[in-house]
């Protein structure tokens, strides 16, 4: 970083320009805040070392951030030579965010402070096939989560909602989610923001799982990867050069609708709300395959767990399932050629390392690109974690702007 040593602009009315002292101070302030988020409490000397700032400039920086209530003192160093030094951390009360993982059967709410620490989670079941009252149920569930977090109403700075499907940027309507009653108003974003009382963003749930994987999980440090989500539905998130690729209508990654060998050709996927890959490897297909191999289970995950514990029939079941997953993946990697594929969702999680290895072997024979396959390592709900991470990015951009 650079010390703020250049002379101030001569015009008192001119807007700050790159290179002016106010701009440089803002850059240094943000760098220090990011270091505090990454490393935890730091002393003035350590901040100066990491940023390249002189001791007087680092002291001025910390004074500014403390006055803005963006950092707070949290004790002192101990055990080293010389006097103890004051430690500082990002003020957790500088902002709060919420993330929502919306599914047809339930919504999982989470609230975190600006440091990323989750303060509360709360699950609210969704009445079957009931569209009326959807937004009010969200408002009530979020209010309860805020209460559980020990916060006052109105404390949230940013809310990100993960849903099946994706918002069409041209119309603002949610597409690819006919199975989600009550979510198809043309004014959905505005209605949600009015009801929830903070800025709201709606993002595809699988895209958010990829965000979580890149920040917290198996895709850390990877710029080009695909996350394949296999659960009740099949979906994918595509990250190219570190950025999510959403497509012209927001539908990039809706690979459940993709025709694949071995599955019936569905000619009206919108009406059927399904497609070839979904029919081949979605939860219903996994249960049907388990029945063929005389494996019990009321859910796809339970059937896979039984297969892992059943030599013979279970081995045959897993081999077919791996082939089906690899068949869809072969089409994806042939187009994207990613460095990495992350397997996420209930089906790969239940199959664990055994299923991952089988899919890797099958994919090696079906596609010329041979990306590494890794299992998700994000605990809990990757969608909720991704929603919180996306909300934190937006909230920090606002709260940490000091220039």
TORKOL-4160 file (C-alpha; in steps of 0.2 Angstrom, whole numbers, padded with zeros to 4 digits, m for minus):
403
<pt num="1" X="0000" Y="0000" Z="0000"/>
<pt num="2" X="0005" Y="0018" Z="m0001"/>
<pt num="3" X="0007" Y="0032" Z="0012"/>
<pt num="4" X="m0005" Y="0047" Z="0010"/>
<pt num="5" X="0010" Y="0059" Z="0006"/>
<pt num="6" X="0004" Y="0068" Z="m0010"/>
<pt num="7" X="m0003" Y="0086" Z="m0008"/>
<pt num="8" X="m0021" Y="0088" Z="m0008"/>
<pt num="9" X="m0031" Y="0094" Z="m0023"/>
<pt num="10" X="m0031" Y="0113" Z="m0026"/>
<pt num="11" X="m0050" Y="0114" Z="m0029"/>
<pt num="12" X="m0061" Y="0112" Z="m0013"/>
<pt num="13" X="m0075" Y="0107" Z="m0024"/>
<pt num="14" X="m0067" Y="0094" Z="m0035"/>
<pt num="15" X="m0072" Y="0076" Z="m0033"/>
<pt num="16" X="m0058" Y="0065" Z="m0026"/>
<pt num="17" X="m0047" Y="0057" Z="m0040"/>
<pt num="18" X="m0037" Y="0042" Z="m0041"/>
<pt num="19" X="m0020" Y="0046" Z="m0032"/>
<pt num="20" X="m0027" Y="0060" Z="m0021"/>
<pt num="21" X="m0024" Y="0058" Z="m0002"/>
<pt num="22" X="m0043" Y="0054" Z="0001"/>
<pt num="23" X="m0042" Y="0041" Z="m0012"/>
<pt num="24" X="m0026" Y="0033" Z="m0005"/>
<pt num="25" X="m0033" Y="0034" Z="0012"/>
<pt num="26" X="m0048" Y="0024" Z="0007"/>
<pt num="27" X="m0038" Y="0011" Z="m0002"/>
<pt num="28" X="m0027" Y="0009" Z="0013"/>
<pt num="29" X="m0042" Y="0008" Z="0025"/>
<pt num="30" X="m0050" Y="m0005" Z="0015"/>
<pt num="31" X="m0034" Y="m0015" Z="0014"/>
<pt num="32" X="m0032" Y="m0015" Z="0033"/>
<pt num="33" X="m0050" Y="m0020" Z="0035"/>
<pt num="34" X="m0048" Y="m0035" Z="0023"/>
<pt num="35" X="m0032" Y="m0040" Z="0032"/>
<pt num="36" X="m0041" Y="m0040" Z="0049"/>
<pt num="37" X="m0055" Y="m0051" Z="0042"/>
<pt num="38" X="m0042" Y="m0063" Z="0035"/>
<pt num="39" X="m0030" Y="m0064" Z="0049"/>
<pt num="40" X="m0040" Y="m0059" Z="0065"/>
<pt num="41" X="m0034" Y="m0046" Z="0078"/>
<pt num="42" X="m0019" Y="m0037" Z="0073"/>
<pt num="43" X="m0007" Y="m0024" Z="0081"/>
<pt num="44" X="m0003" Y="m0007" Z="0073"/>
<pt num="45" X="0014" Y="m0014" Z="0070"/>
<pt num="46" X="0008" Y="m0029" Z="0061"/>
<pt num="47" X="m0004" Y="m0019" Z="0050"/>
<pt num="48" X="0010" Y="m0008" Z="0045"/>
<pt num="49" X="0021" Y="m0023" Z="0040"/>
<pt num="50" X="0007" Y="m0031" Z="0030"/>
<pt num="51" X="0002" Y="m0015" Z="0021"/>
<pt num="52" X="0019" Y="m0007" Z="0019"/>
<pt num="53" X="0013" Y="0008" Z="0029"/>
<pt num="54" X="0024" Y="0018" Z="0041"/>
<pt num="55" X="0020" Y="0018" Z="0059"/>
<pt num="56" X="0013" Y="0035" Z="0060"/>
<pt num="57" X="0002" Y="0032" Z="0044"/>
<pt num="58" X="m0004" Y="0015" Z="0052"/>
<pt num="59" X="m0008" Y="0024" Z="0068"/>
<pt num="60" X="m0018" Y="0037" Z="0058"/>
<pt num="61" X="m0027" Y="0023" Z="0049"/>
<pt num="62" X="m0033" Y="0014" Z="0065"/>
<pt num="63" X="m0038" Y="0031" Z="0072"/>
<pt num="64" X="m0049" Y="0034" Z="0057"/>
<pt num="65" X="m0057" Y="0016" Z="0057"/>
<pt num="66" X="m0060" Y="0017" Z="0076"/>
<pt num="67" X="m0069" Y="0034" Z="0074"/>
<pt num="68" X="m0079" Y="0027" Z="0061"/>
<pt num="69" X="m0083" Y="0012" Z="0072"/>
<pt num="70" X="m0076" Y="0000" Z="0060"/>
<pt num="71" X="m0063" Y="m0007" Z="0071"/>
<pt num="72" X="m0062" Y="m0010" Z="0090"/>
<pt num="73" X="m0048" Y="m0014" Z="0102"/>
<pt num="74" X="m0048" Y="m0032" Z="0109"/>
<pt num="75" X="m0034" Y="m0034" Z="0121"/>
<pt num="76" X="m0015" Y="m0034" Z="0119"/>
<pt num="77" X="m0001" Y="m0045" Z="0113"/>
<pt num="78" X="0007" Y="m0055" Z="0127"/>
<pt num="79" X="0023" Y="m0066" Z="0128"/>
<pt num="80" X="0034" Y="m0057" Z="0116"/>
<pt num="81" X="0049" Y="m0045" Z="0119"/>
<pt num="82" X="0045" Y="m0027" Z="0124"/>
<pt num="83" X="0029" Y="m0020" Z="0130"/>
<pt num="84" X="0012" Y="m0027" Z="0125"/>
<pt num="85" X="0004" Y="m0020" Z="0110"/>
<pt num="86" X="m0014" Y="m0016" Z="0107"/>
<pt num="87" X="m0024" Y="m0027" Z="0096"/>
<pt num="88" X="m0038" Y="m0022" Z="0084"/>
<pt num="89" X="m0052" Y="m0032" Z="0075"/>
<pt num="90" X="m0066" Y="m0027" Z="0064"/>
<pt num="91" X="m0081" Y="m0022" Z="0074"/>
<pt num="92" X="m0094" Y="m0036" Z="0072"/>
<pt num="93" X="m0108" Y="m0023" Z="0075"/>
<pt num="94" X="m0102" Y="m0013" Z="0059"/>
<pt num="95" X="m0116" Y="m0022" Z="0049"/>
<pt num="96" X="m0127" Y="m0038" Z="0049"/>
<pt num="97" X="m0133" Y="m0049" Z="0034"/>
<pt num="98" X="m0145" Y="m0063" Z="0031"/>
<pt num="99" X="m0145" Y="m0077" Z="0019"/>
<pt num="100" X="m0160" Y="m0088" Z="0014"/>
<pt num="101" X="m0160" Y="m0106" Z="0006"/>
<pt num="102" X="m0177" Y="m0108" Z="m0001"/>
<pt num="103" X="m0183" Y="m0125" Z="m0006"/>
<pt num="104" X="m0201" Y="m0131" Z="m0010"/>
<pt num="105" X="m0202" Y="m0140" Z="0007"/>
<pt num="106" X="m0194" Y="m0127" Z="0018"/>
<pt num="107" X="m0183" Y="m0111" Z="0020"/>
<pt num="108" X="m0167" Y="m0111" Z="0030"/>
<pt num="109" X="m0163" Y="m0093" Z="0037"/>
<pt num="110" X="m0146" Y="m0087" Z="0043"/>
<pt num="111" X="m0140" Y="m0071" Z="0050"/>
<pt num="112" X="m0121" Y="m0066" Z="0052"/>
<pt num="113" X="m0111" Y="m0051" Z="0057"/>
<pt num="114" X="m0100" Y="m0041" Z="0046"/>
<pt num="115" X="m0085" Y="m0052" Z="0051"/>
<pt num="116" X="m0094" Y="m0068" Z="0044"/>
<pt num="117" X="m0098" Y="m0076" Z="0061"/>
<pt num="118" X="m0115" Y="m0084" Z="0060"/>
<pt num="119" X="m0126" Y="m0078" Z="0074"/>
<pt num="120" X="m0142" Y="m0089" Z="0071"/>
<pt num="121" X="m0150" Y="m0101" Z="0059"/>
<pt num="122" X="m0169" Y="m0105" Z="0058"/>
<pt num="123" X="m0179" Y="m0117" Z="0048"/>
<pt num="124" X="m0197" Y="m0114" Z="0043"/>
<pt num="125" X="m0207" Y="m0128" Z="0034"/>
<pt num="126" X="m0217" Y="m0123" Z="0019"/>
<pt num="127" X="m0235" Y="m0128" Z="0017"/>
<pt num="128" X="m0237" Y="m0140" Z="0002"/>
<pt num="129" X="m0243" Y="m0131" Z="m0014"/>
<pt num="130" X="m0248" Y="m0115" Z="m0005"/>
<pt num="131" X="m0244" Y="m0100" Z="m0014"/>
<pt num="132" X="m0253" Y="m0087" Z="m0003"/>
<pt num="133" X="m0244" Y="m0079" Z="0010"/>
<pt num="134" X="m0226" Y="m0084" Z="0004"/>
<pt num="135" X="m0219" Y="m0066" Z="0007"/>
<pt num="136" X="m0226" Y="m0064" Z="0024"/>
<pt num="137" X="m0220" Y="m0081" Z="0029"/>
<pt num="138" X="m0202" Y="m0076" Z="0024"/>
<pt num="139" X="m0204" Y="m0059" Z="0033"/>
<pt num="140" X="m0210" Y="m0069" Z="0049"/>
<pt num="141" X="m0196" Y="m0082" Z="0048"/>
<pt num="142" X="m0183" Y="m0068" Z="0045"/>
<pt num="143" X="m0189" Y="m0058" Z="0060"/>
<pt num="144" X="m0188" Y="m0073" Z="0071"/>
<pt num="145" X="m0170" Y="m0077" Z="0065"/>
<pt num="146" X="m0165" Y="m0059" Z="0069"/>
<pt num="147" X="m0172" Y="m0061" Z="0086"/>
<pt num="148" X="m0163" Y="m0077" Z="0089"/>
<pt num="149" X="m0147" Y="m0068" Z="0084"/>
<pt num="150" X="m0150" Y="m0056" Z="0098"/>
<pt num="151" X="m0152" Y="m0041" Z="0086"/>
<pt num="152" X="m0166" Y="m0027" Z="0085"/>
<pt num="153" X="m0178" Y="m0027" Z="0070"/>
<pt num="154" X="m0171" Y="m0017" Z="0056"/>
<pt num="155" X="m0153" Y="m0022" Z="0059"/>
<pt num="156" X="m0149" Y="m0030" Z="0043"/>
<pt num="157" X="m0139" Y="m0021" Z="0029"/>
<pt num="158" X="m0141" Y="m0034" Z="0015"/>
<pt num="159" X="m0151" Y="m0050" Z="0012"/>
<pt num="160" X="m0147" Y="m0063" Z="m0002"/>
<pt num="161" X="m0160" Y="m0077" Z="m0006"/>
<pt num="162" X="m0155" Y="m0093" Z="m0014"/>
<pt num="163" X="m0169" Y="m0101" Z="m0024"/>
<pt num="164" X="m0171" Y="m0115" Z="m0037"/>
<pt num="165" X="m0171" Y="m0107" Z="m0055"/>
<pt num="166" X="m0165" Y="m0090" Z="m0059"/>
<pt num="167" X="m0171" Y="m0072" Z="m0061"/>
<pt num="168" X="m0173" Y="m0067" Z="m0079"/>
<pt num="169" X="m0164" Y="m0050" Z="m0080"/>
<pt num="170" X="m0175" Y="m0044" Z="m0094"/>
<pt num="171" X="m0192" Y="m0047" Z="m0085"/>
<pt num="172" X="m0187" Y="m0049" Z="m0067"/>
<pt num="173" X="m0197" Y="m0065" Z="m0066"/>
<pt num="174" X="m0191" Y="m0081" Z="m0058"/>
<pt num="175" X="m0188" Y="m0094" Z="m0072"/>
<pt num="176" X="m0185" Y="m0113" Z="m0071"/>
<pt num="177" X="m0194" Y="m0114" Z="m0054"/>
<pt num="178" X="m0213" Y="m0119" Z="m0058"/>
<pt num="179" X="m0212" Y="m0130" Z="m0042"/>
<pt num="180" X="m0210" Y="m0115" Z="m0031"/>
<pt num="181" X="m0227" Y="m0108" Z="m0028"/>
<pt num="182" X="m0229" Y="m0090" Z="m0023"/>
<pt num="183" X="m0212" Y="m0085" Z="m0031"/>
<pt num="184" X="m0218" Y="m0079" Z="m0049"/>
<pt num="185" X="m0224" Y="m0061" Z="m0046"/>
<pt num="186" X="m0216" Y="m0049" Z="m0060"/>
<pt num="187" X="m0212" Y="m0037" Z="m0045"/>
<pt num="188" X="m0204" Y="m0051" Z="m0034"/>
<pt num="189" X="m0188" Y="m0042" Z="m0029"/>
<pt num="190" X="m0197" Y="m0025" Z="m0025"/>
<pt num="191" X="m0210" Y="m0034" Z="m0015"/>
<pt num="192" X="m0197" Y="m0044" Z="m0005"/>
<pt num="193" X="m0187" Y="m0029" Z="m0001"/>
<pt num="194" X="m0202" Y="m0020" Z="0005"/>
<pt num="195" X="m0207" Y="m0034" Z="0016"/>
<pt num="196" X="m0190" Y="m0039" Z="0023"/>
<pt num="197" X="m0184" Y="m0021" Z="0026"/>
<pt num="198" X="m0167" Y="m0022" Z="0018"/>
<pt num="199" X="m0159" Y="m0023" Z="0001"/>
<pt num="200" X="m0163" Y="m0040" Z="m0007"/>
<pt num="201" X="m0154" Y="m0050" Z="m0020"/>
<pt num="202" X="m0161" Y="m0066" Z="m0027"/>
<pt num="203" X="m0148" Y="m0079" Z="m0034"/>
<pt num="204" X="m0149" Y="m0096" Z="m0041"/>
<pt num="205" X="m0146" Y="m0108" Z="m0027"/>
<pt num="206" X="m0133" Y="m0119" Z="m0036"/>
<pt num="207" X="m0123" Y="m0103" Z="m0040"/>
<pt num="208" X="m0123" Y="m0099" Z="m0022"/>
<pt num="209" X="m0116" Y="m0116" Z="m0017"/>
<pt num="210" X="m0102" Y="m0112" Z="m0029"/>
<pt num="211" X="m0099" Y="m0096" Z="m0021"/>
<pt num="212" X="m0097" Y="m0105" Z="m0004"/>
<pt num="213" X="m0086" Y="m0118" Z="m0012"/>
<pt num="214" X="m0074" Y="m0105" Z="m0018"/>
<pt num="215" X="m0073" Y="m0096" Z="m0002"/>
<pt num="216" X="m0074" Y="m0110" Z="0011"/>
<pt num="217" X="m0073" Y="m0127" Z="0002"/>
<pt num="218" X="m0065" Y="m0137" Z="m0012"/>
<pt num="219" X="m0063" Y="m0124" Z="m0025"/>
<pt num="220" X="m0053" Y="m0111" Z="m0015"/>
<pt num="221" X="m0040" Y="m0104" Z="m0026"/>
<pt num="222" X="m0048" Y="m0111" Z="m0042"/>
<pt num="223" X="m0053" Y="m0098" Z="m0056"/>
<pt num="224" X="m0062" Y="m0110" Z="m0068"/>
<pt num="225" X="m0073" Y="m0124" Z="m0061"/>
<pt num="226" X="m0090" Y="m0132" Z="m0062"/>
<pt num="227" X="m0101" Y="m0137" Z="m0047"/>
<pt num="228" X="m0113" Y="m0151" Z="m0051"/>
<pt num="229" X="m0127" Y="m0151" Z="m0039"/>
<pt num="230" X="m0137" Y="m0168" Z="m0038"/>
<pt num="231" X="m0152" Y="m0169" Z="m0026"/>
<pt num="232" X="m0170" Y="m0168" Z="m0029"/>
<pt num="233" X="m0165" Y="m0159" Z="m0045"/>
<pt num="234" X="m0149" Y="m0158" Z="m0055"/>
<pt num="235" X="m0141" Y="m0141" Z="m0058"/>
<pt num="236" X="m0124" Y="m0134" Z="m0061"/>
<pt num="237" X="m0114" Y="m0118" Z="m0058"/>
<pt num="238" X="m0101" Y="m0112" Z="m0070"/>
<pt num="239" X="m0086" Y="m0101" Z="m0064"/>
<pt num="240" X="m0075" Y="m0094" Z="m0078"/>
<pt num="241" X="m0060" Y="m0083" Z="m0073"/>
<pt num="242" X="m0067" Y="m0081" Z="m0056"/>
<pt num="243" X="m0084" Y="m0075" Z="m0061"/>
<pt num="244" X="m0101" Y="m0084" Z="m0061"/>
<pt num="245" X="m0107" Y="m0087" Z="m0079"/>
<pt num="246" X="m0126" Y="m0084" Z="m0078"/>
<pt num="247" X="m0131" Y="m0083" Z="m0096"/>
<pt num="248" X="m0141" Y="m0071" Z="m0106"/>
<pt num="249" X="m0158" Y="m0075" Z="m0097"/>
<pt num="250" X="m0149" Y="m0081" Z="m0081"/>
<pt num="251" X="m0152" Y="m0099" Z="m0085"/>
<pt num="252" X="m0134" Y="m0105" Z="m0087"/>
<pt num="253" X="m0131" Y="m0121" Z="m0077"/>
<pt num="254" X="m0149" Y="m0128" Z="m0079"/>
<pt num="255" X="m0142" Y="m0144" Z="m0085"/>
<pt num="256" X="m0156" Y="m0154" Z="m0078"/>
<pt num="257" X="m0165" Y="m0150" Z="m0094"/>
<pt num="258" X="m0151" Y="m0156" Z="m0105"/>
<pt num="259" X="m0154" Y="m0171" Z="m0116"/>
<pt num="260" X="m0142" Y="m0185" Z="m0113"/>
<pt num="261" X="m0140" Y="m0203" Z="m0119"/>
<pt num="262" X="m0150" Y="m0216" Z="m0110"/>
<pt num="263" X="m0164" Y="m0204" Z="m0105"/>
<pt num="264" X="m0181" Y="m0201" Z="m0114"/>
<pt num="265" X="m0181" Y="m0186" Z="m0125"/>
<pt num="266" X="m0192" Y="m0173" Z="m0117"/>
<pt num="267" X="m0198" Y="m0160" Z="m0131"/>
<pt num="268" X="m0207" Y="m0148" Z="m0119"/>
<pt num="269" X="m0196" Y="m0146" Z="m0104"/>
<pt num="270" X="m0205" Y="m0130" Z="m0098"/>
<pt num="271" X="m0221" Y="m0139" Z="m0097"/>
<pt num="272" X="m0214" Y="m0155" Z="m0090"/>
<pt num="273" X="m0202" Y="m0146" Z="m0078"/>
<pt num="274" X="m0189" Y="m0159" Z="m0081"/>
<pt num="275" X="m0177" Y="m0165" Z="m0094"/>
<pt num="276" X="m0165" Y="m0179" Z="m0099"/>
<pt num="277" X="m0151" Y="m0177" Z="m0086"/>
<pt num="278" X="m0165" Y="m0175" Z="m0072"/>
<pt num="279" X="m0174" Y="m0190" Z="m0078"/>
<pt num="280" X="m0157" Y="m0200" Z="m0078"/>
<pt num="281" X="m0149" Y="m0195" Z="m0061"/>
<pt num="282" X="m0161" Y="m0184" Z="m0051"/>
<pt num="283" X="m0168" Y="m0191" Z="m0034"/>
<pt num="284" X="m0183" Y="m0200" Z="m0042"/>
<pt num="285" X="m0172" Y="m0209" Z="m0054"/>
<pt num="286" X="m0160" Y="m0214" Z="m0040"/>
<pt num="287" X="m0175" Y="m0221" Z="m0030"/>
<pt num="288" X="m0181" Y="m0231" Z="m0046"/>
<pt num="289" X="m0163" Y="m0237" Z="m0049"/>
<pt num="290" X="m0162" Y="m0243" Z="m0031"/>
<pt num="291" X="m0178" Y="m0253" Z="m0033"/>
<pt num="292" X="m0171" Y="m0261" Z="m0048"/>
<pt num="293" X="m0157" Y="m0267" Z="m0037"/>
<pt num="294" X="m0168" Y="m0272" Z="m0023"/>
<pt num="295" X="m0161" Y="m0259" Z="m0012"/>
<pt num="296" X="m0173" Y="m0250" Z="0001"/>
<pt num="297" X="m0174" Y="m0232" Z="0005"/>
<pt num="298" X="m0187" Y="m0218" Z="0006"/>
<pt num="299" X="m0175" Y="m0205" Z="0000"/>
<pt num="300" X="m0161" Y="m0205" Z="m0013"/>
<pt num="301" X="m0148" Y="m0202" Z="0000"/>
<pt num="302" X="m0155" Y="m0217" Z="0011"/>
<pt num="303" X="m0154" Y="m0229" Z="m0004"/>
<pt num="304" X="m0136" Y="m0224" Z="m0008"/>
<pt num="305" X="m0131" Y="m0226" Z="0010"/>
<pt num="306" X="m0139" Y="m0244" Z="0009"/>
<pt num="307" X="m0129" Y="m0247" Z="m0007"/>
<pt num="308" X="m0113" Y="m0243" Z="0001"/>
<pt num="309" X="m0116" Y="m0256" Z="0015"/>
<pt num="310" X="m0123" Y="m0269" Z="0003"/>
<pt num="311" X="m0109" Y="m0279" Z="m0007"/>
<pt num="312" X="m0115" Y="m0285" Z="m0024"/>
<pt num="313" X="m0131" Y="m0277" Z="m0027"/>
<pt num="314" X="m0125" Y="m0261" Z="m0020"/>
<pt num="315" X="m0109" Y="m0261" Z="m0030"/>
<pt num="316" X="m0119" Y="m0263" Z="m0046"/>
<pt num="317" X="m0131" Y="m0249" Z="m0041"/>
<pt num="318" X="m0117" Y="m0237" Z="m0038"/>
<pt num="319" X="m0108" Y="m0242" Z="m0054"/>
<pt num="320" X="m0124" Y="m0237" Z="m0064"/>
<pt num="321" X="m0127" Y="m0221" Z="m0054"/>
<pt num="322" X="m0109" Y="m0216" Z="m0057"/>
<pt num="323" X="m0111" Y="m0219" Z="m0076"/>
<pt num="324" X="m0126" Y="m0208" Z="m0076"/>
<pt num="325" X="m0118" Y="m0194" Z="m0067"/>
<pt num="326" X="m0103" Y="m0195" Z="m0078"/>
<pt num="327" X="m0113" Y="m0195" Z="m0094"/>
<pt num="328" X="m0121" Y="m0178" Z="m0090"/>
<pt num="329" X="m0104" Y="m0172" Z="m0084"/>
<pt num="330" X="m0095" Y="m0177" Z="m0100"/>
<pt num="331" X="m0106" Y="m0165" Z="m0110"/>
<pt num="332" X="m0103" Y="m0151" Z="m0098"/>
<pt num="333" X="m0084" Y="m0153" Z="m0097"/>
<pt num="334" X="m0083" Y="m0155" Z="m0116"/>
<pt num="335" X="m0090" Y="m0137" Z="m0118"/>
<pt num="336" X="m0082" Y="m0129" Z="m0103"/>
<pt num="337" X="m0066" Y="m0138" Z="m0101"/>
<pt num="338" X="m0064" Y="m0133" Z="m0082"/>
<pt num="339" X="m0050" Y="m0136" Z="m0071"/>
<pt num="340" X="m0060" Y="m0143" Z="m0058"/>
<pt num="341" X="m0078" Y="m0151" Z="m0055"/>
<pt num="342" X="m0085" Y="m0151" Z="m0037"/>
<pt num="343" X="m0099" Y="m0163" Z="m0033"/>
<pt num="344" X="m0112" Y="m0156" Z="m0021"/>
<pt num="345" X="m0129" Y="m0159" Z="m0015"/>
<pt num="346" X="m0137" Y="m0174" Z="m0006"/>
<pt num="347" X="m0133" Y="m0187" Z="m0019"/>
<pt num="348" X="m0114" Y="m0185" Z="m0020"/>
<pt num="349" X="m0113" Y="m0181" Z="m0001"/>
<pt num="350" X="m0122" Y="m0198" Z="0003"/>
<pt num="351" X="m0111" Y="m0207" Z="m0010"/>
<pt num="352" X="m0095" Y="m0200" Z="m0002"/>
<pt num="353" X="m0077" Y="m0204" Z="m0009"/>
<pt num="354" X="m0083" Y="m0221" Z="m0016"/>
<pt num="355" X="m0096" Y="m0213" Z="m0028"/>
<pt num="356" X="m0083" Y="m0199" Z="m0032"/>
<pt num="357" X="m0070" Y="m0211" Z="m0037"/>
<pt num="358" X="m0082" Y="m0221" Z="m0048"/>
<pt num="359" X="m0088" Y="m0205" Z="m0057"/>
<pt num="360" X="m0070" Y="m0199" Z="m0060"/>
<pt num="361" X="m0066" Y="m0216" Z="m0068"/>
<pt num="362" X="m0082" Y="m0216" Z="m0079"/>
<pt num="363" X="m0078" Y="m0198" Z="m0084"/>
<pt num="364" X="m0061" Y="m0202" Z="m0089"/>
<pt num="365" X="m0067" Y="m0213" Z="m0102"/>
<pt num="366" X="m0081" Y="m0202" Z="m0108"/>
<pt num="367" X="m0073" Y="m0185" Z="m0111"/>
<pt num="368" X="m0057" Y="m0179" Z="m0118"/>
<pt num="369" X="m0055" Y="m0165" Z="m0104"/>
<pt num="370" X="m0051" Y="m0173" Z="m0088"/>
<pt num="371" X="m0054" Y="m0161" Z="m0074"/>
<pt num="372" X="m0051" Y="m0166" Z="m0056"/>
<pt num="373" X="m0066" Y="m0171" Z="m0047"/>
<pt num="374" X="m0068" Y="m0166" Z="m0028"/>
<pt num="375" X="m0082" Y="m0168" Z="m0016"/>
<pt num="376" X="m0090" Y="m0153" Z="m0008"/>
<pt num="377" X="m0082" Y="m0149" Z="0009"/>
<pt num="378" X="m0094" Y="m0135" Z="0014"/>
<pt num="379" X="m0103" Y="m0140" Z="0030"/>
<pt num="380" X="m0121" Y="m0138" Z="0033"/>
<pt num="381" X="m0131" Y="m0130" Z="0019"/>
<pt num="382" X="m0119" Y="m0124" Z="0005"/>
<pt num="383" X="m0133" Y="m0113" Z="m0002"/>
<pt num="384" X="m0135" Y="m0104" Z="0015"/>
<pt num="385" X="m0116" Y="m0101" Z="0016"/>
<pt num="386" X="m0115" Y="m0095" Z="m0001"/>
<pt num="387" X="m0130" Y="m0083" Z="0002"/>
<pt num="388" X="m0121" Y="m0076" Z="0017"/>
<pt num="389" X="m0105" Y="m0074" Z="0008"/>
<pt num="390" X="m0113" Y="m0064" Z="m0006"/>
<pt num="391" X="m0122" Y="m0053" Z="0006"/>
<pt num="392" X="m0106" Y="m0050" Z="0016"/>
<pt num="393" X="m0097" Y="m0045" Z="0000"/>
<pt num="394" X="m0111" Y="m0032" Z="m0003"/>
<pt num="395" X="m0112" Y="m0026" Z="0015"/>
<pt num="396" X="m0094" Y="m0024" Z="0017"/>
<pt num="397" X="m0092" Y="m0014" Z="0001"/>
<pt num="398" X="m0105" Y="m0001" Z="0008"/>
<pt num="399" X="m0099" Y="m0001" Z="0026"/>
<pt num="400" X="m0080" Y="m0001" Z="0022"/>
<pt num="401" X="m0081" Y="0013" Z="0010"/>
<pt num="402" X="m0072" Y="0027" Z="0020"/>
<pt num="403" X="m0066" Y="0039" Z="0006"/>
